[in-house]
Amino acid sequence: MANLTRAERDYLNMGAVQPGGKLPLFDRDGQEIKPAVIRACLKKGLAERWFANPLKPDWLVCRLTDQGRNMLG
């Protein structure tokens, strides 16, 4: 599997401590997680779409996969 970028690893690590592996929409500084980072994690199978937000359909609400957890060690 391809190596993770720092941004991808940081994103996935934030989900590792959340119930159900919920991945954040915003970073610790309140800035939106870049959609390219989320899409890269989805493409690698490290994250999966959780549900569609009807109020914000463009938001990628995701959770960590087992593969993502394993990648983090």
Secondary structure, DSSP 8 states (H G I E B T S, - for coil): -----HHHHHHHHHHHTSGGGB--SB-TTS-B--HHHHHHHHHTTSEEEEE--TT-TTS-EEEE-HHHHHHH-
